[in-house]
Amino acid sequence: MPKKSSQDHNSKKEISFLDGLGSYTEKEHRKAKTILLKNYIDASKKRIKWGDIDAIEVVEYAKKLLLIEQGKEISKEIALLS
């Protein structure tokens, strides 16, 4: 089988990966998507090789997803208080 090149992984695929964060493991082992996104953003600061991935685009997307997820968590907490 031919080896995959770095060109096989681009910004579009990285964004798709981010969209699926939190769903790649069995339910009982899943971490909150907010934790996973925070970890991804923190780790991105140390990442050197991005290949065909636009680092700025992908990290900004991760930050946007994090804000959305945090909003969902706040909404759930407010609903529990009602």
ROSE-4610 file (N, C-alpha, C; in Angstrom, 1 decimal, always signed):
// ROSE-4610
residu = [M/M/M/P/P/P/K/K/K/K/K/K/S/S/S/S/S/S/Q/Q/Q/D/D/D/H/H/H/N/N/N/S/S/S/K/K/K/K/K/K/E/E/E/I/I/I/S/S/S/F/F/F/L/L/L/D/D/D/G/G/G/L/L/L/G/G/G/S/S/S/Y/Y/Y/T/T/T/E/E/E/K/K/K/E/E/E/H/H/H/R/R/R/K/K/K/A/A/A/K/K/K/T/T/T/I/I/I/L/L/L/L/L/L/K/K/K/N/N/N/Y/Y/Y/I/I/I/D/D/D/A/A/A/S/S/S/K/K/K/K/K/K/R/R/R/I/I/I/K/K/K/W/W/W/G/G/G/D/D/D/I/I/I/D/D/D/A/A/A/I/I/I/E/E/E/V/V/V/V/V/V/E/E/E/Y/Y/Y/A/A/A/K/K/K/K/K/K/L/L/L/L/L/L/L/L/L/I/I/I/E/E/E/Q/Q/Q/G/G/G/K/K/K/E/E/E/I/I/I/S/S/S/K/K/K/E/E/E/I/I/I/A/A/A/L/L/L/L/L/L/S/S/S]
num = [1/1/1/2/2/2/3/3/3/4/4/4/5/5/5/6/6/6/7/7/7/8/8/8/9/9/9/10/10/10/11/11/11/12/12/12/13/13/13/14/14/14/15/15/15/16/16/16/17/17/17/18/18/18/19/19/19/20/20/20/21/21/21/22/22/22/23/23/23/24/24/24/25/25/25/26/26/26/27/27/27/28/28/28/29/29/29/30/30/30/31/31/31/32/32/32/33/33/33/34/34/34/35/35/35/36/36/36/37/37/37/38/38/38/39/39/39/40/40/40/41/41/41/42/42/42/43/43/43/44/44/44/45/45/45/46/46/46/47/47/47/48/48/48/49/49/49/50/50/50/51/51/51/52/52/52/53/53/53/54/54/54/55/55/55/56/56/56/57/57/57/58/58/58/59/59/59/60/60/60/61/61/61/62/62/62/63/63/63/64/64/64/65/65/65/66/66/66/67/67/67/68/68/68/69/69/69/70/70/70/71/71/71/72/72/72/73/73/73/74/74/74/75/75/75/76/76/76/77/77/77/78/78/78/79/79/79/80/80/80/81/81/81/82/82/82]
x = [+0.8/+0.0/+0.9/+0.6/+1.4/+1.3/+2.4/+2.4/+1.7/+0.9/+0.2/+1.2/+1.0/+1.9/+1.2/+2.0/+1.4/+0.3/+0.3/-0.7/-2.1/-2.1/-3.3/-4.1/-3.4/-4.0/-3.9/-5.0/-5.0/-5.9/-6.1/-7.0/-8.4/-8.9/-10.3/-10.4/-9.5/-9.5/-9.3/-8.4/-8.2/-9.4/-10.1/-11.4/-12.4/-12.5/-13.4/-13.0/-11.8/-11.3/-11.8/-11.6/-12.1/-13.6/-14.3/-15.8/-16.2/-15.4/-15.7/-15.1/-14.3/-13.7/-14.7/-14.4/-15.3/-16.2/-16.1/-16.9/-16.1/-14.8/-14.0/-13.8/-14.3/-14.1/-15.5/-15.5/-16.8/-17.3/-18.6/-19.2/-18.7/-18.5/-18.0/-16.6/-15.8/-14.4/-14.3/-15.4/-15.3/-15.0/-14.2/-14.0/-14.9/-15.2/-16.0/-15.3/-16.0/-15.5/-14.7/-15.2/-14.4/-13.0/-12.9/-11.5/-10.6/-11.2/-10.4/-10.0/-10.9/-10.6/-9.5/-9.7/-8.6/-7.3/-7.2/-6.0/-5.4/-6.3/-5.8/-5.2/-5.9/-5.4/-4.1/-4.0/-2.7/-1.6/-1.9/-0.9/-0.5/-1.4/-1.0/+0.1/+0.3/+1.3/+2.7/+2.7/+4.0/+4.2/+3.2/+3.3/+4.2/+5.1/+6.1/+5.7/+5.4/+5.1/+3.5/+3.1/+1.7/+1.4/+2.5/+2.3/+1.4/+0.3/-0.6/-1.7/-1.6/-2.6/-2.4/-3.4/-3.2/-3.5/-2.4/-2.4/-3.3/-3.3/-4.1/-5.6/-5.9/-7.3/-7.9/-7.1/-7.5/-7.6/-6.6/-6.7/-7.8/-8.0/-9.1/-10.5/-10.6/-11.8/-11.9/-10.9/-10.9/-11.4/-10.9/-11.3/-12.8/-13.3/-14.7/-15.5/-15.1/-15.8/-15.9/-14.7/-14.7/-15.7/-15.8/-16.8/-18.2/-18.5/-19.8/-20.1/-19.1/-19.3/-19.5/-18.7/-18.8/-20.2/-20.8/-22.1/-23.1/-22.9/-23.9/-23.8/-22.6/-22.5/-23.2/-23.0/-23.7/-25.2/-25.7/-27.1/-27.7/-26.9/-27.4/-27.4/-26.4/-26.4/-27.5/-27.9/-29.0/-30.3/-30.4/-31.6/-31.8/-30.7/-30.8/-31.2/-30.9/-31.3/-32.7/-33.3/-34.7/-35.7]
y = [-1.2/+0.0/+1.2/+2.2/+3.4/+4.2/+4.8/+5.7/+7.0/+7.5/+8.7/+9.9/+10.9/+12.1/+13.1/+14.1/+15.2/+15.9/+15.8/+16.5/+15.8/+14.6/+13.9/+14.6/+15.3/+15.9/+17.5/+18.1/+19.5/+20.2/+21.5/+22.3/+21.8/+21.4/+20.9/+19.6/+18.7/+17.5/+17.8/+18.7/+19.1/+19.7/+20.5/+21.1/+20.0/+19.1/+17.9/+17.1/+17.0/+16.3/+17.1/+18.4/+19.2/+19.1/+19.1/+18.9/+17.6/+16.6/+15.3/+15.1/+16.0/+15.9/+15.5/+14.5/+14.1/+12.9/+12.6/+11.5/+10.3/+10.3/+9.3/+8.1/+8.2/+7.1/+6.7/+5.6/+5.1/+6.1/+6.2/+7.2/+7.3/+6.2/+6.2/+6.7/+6.8/+7.3/+8.7/+9.3/+10.6/+11.7/+12.7/+13.9/+15.0/+16.0/+17.1/+17.7/+18.1/+18.7/+20.0/+20.7/+21.9/+21.6/+20.6/+20.2/+19.8/+19.0/+18.6/+19.8/+20.7/+21.9/+22.8/+22.9/+23.7/+23.0/+21.7/+20.9/+21.1/+21.1/+21.2/+22.6/+23.6/+25.0/+25.2/+24.6/+24.7/+24.0/+22.8/+22.0/+22.6/+23.4/+24.0/+25.0/+25.6/+26.5/+25.9/+24.6/+23.8/+23.1/+23.0/+22.3/+23.0/+22.3/+22.9/+22.6/+21.3/+20.9/+20.9/+21.7/+21.8/+21.3/+21.0/+20.5/+21.4/+20.8/+21.6/+22.2/+22.2/+22.8/+24.3/+25.1/+26.5/+26.7/+26.8/+26.8/+27.9/+29.1/+30.2/+29.9/+29.5/+29.1/+28.1/+27.0/+25.9/+26.2/+26.9/+27.3/+28.3/+29.2/+30.2/+29.4/+28.4/+27.6/+26.9/+26.3/+25.6/+26.6/+27.8/+28.8/+29.1/+29.2/+29.5/+28.3/+27.1/+25.9/+25.9/+26.3/+26.3/+27.3/+28.5/+29.5/+28.9/+28.2/+27.6/+26.6/+25.7/+24.6/+25.2/+26.3/+26.9/+27.5/+28.0/+28.6/+27.5/+26.3/+25.2/+24.8/+24.7/+24.3/+25.3/+26.6/+27.6/+27.5/+27.2/+27.1/+25.9/+24.8/+23.6/+23.9/+24.7/+25.0/+25.9/+26.9/+27.8/+27.0/+26.1/+25.2/+24.4/+23.9/+23.2/+24.0/+25.3/+26.2/+26.7/+26.5/+27.0/+26.0]
z = [+0.0/+0.0/+0.0/-0.9/-0.9/+0.4/+0.8/+2.0/+1.7/+2.7/+2.5/+2.6/+1.8/+1.8/+2.7/+3.0/+3.9/+3.1/+1.8/+1.0/+1.2/+1.7/+2.0/+3.2/+4.0/+5.1/+5.0/+4.8/+4.6/+5.6/+5.4/+6.3/+6.4/+5.3/+5.2/+6.1/+6.0/+6.8/+8.2/+8.5/+9.9/+10.6/+9.8/+10.3/+10.5/+9.6/+9.8/+11.1/+11.3/+12.5/+13.8/+13.8/+14.9/+15.1/+14.0/+14.1/+14.8/+14.7/+15.3/+16.7/+17.2/+18.5/+19.5/+20.3/+21.4/+20.9/+19.7/+19.2/+18.7/+18.9/+18.4/+19.3/+20.5/+21.5/+22.0/+22.7/+23.3/+24.3/+24.4/+25.2/+26.7/+27.3/+28.7/+28.8/+27.7/+27.8/+27.2/+26.7/+26.1/+27.1/+26.6/+27.4/+26.8/+27.5/+27.0/+25.9/+24.9/+23.7/+24.0/+25.0/+25.4/+25.9/+26.6/+27.1/+25.9/+25.0/+23.9/+23.0/+22.8/+22.0/+22.7/+24.0/+24.7/+24.6/+24.7/+24.5/+23.1/+22.1/+20.8/+20.6/+21.1/+20.9/+21.6/+22.8/+23.6/+22.8/+22.3/+21.6/+20.3/+19.7/+18.4/+18.6/+19.7/+20.0/+19.9/+20.1/+20.1/+18.8/+18.0/+16.7/+15.7/+15.2/+14.2/+12.8/+12.5/+11.2/+10.9/+10.0/+9.7/+8.3/+7.5/+6.2/+5.3/+4.8/+3.9/+4.7/+6.0/+6.9/+7.1/+6.9/+7.2/+8.7/+9.5/+10.9/+11.5/+10.9/+11.4/+11.2/+10.0/+9.7/+10.7/+10.9/+11.7/+13.2/+13.7/+15.1/+15.4/+14.5/+14.6/+14.6/+13.8/+13.7/+15.0/+15.6/+16.9/+18.0/+17.9/+18.9/+18.8/+17.6/+17.3/+17.9/+17.6/+18.1/+19.6/+20.2/+21.7/+22.3/+21.7/+22.1/+22.0/+20.9/+20.7/+21.8/+22.0/+23.0/+24.4/+24.7/+26.0/+26.2/+25.1/+25.1/+25.4/+24.8/+25.0/+26.4/+27.0/+28.4/+29.3/+29.1/+29.9/+29.8/+28.6/+28.4/+29.1/+29.2/+29.9/+31.4/+31.9/+33.3/+33.7/+32.8/+33.1/+33.1/+32.1/+32.1/+33.4/+33.9/+35.2/+36.3/+36.3/+37.4/+37.3/+36.1/+35.9/+36.5]
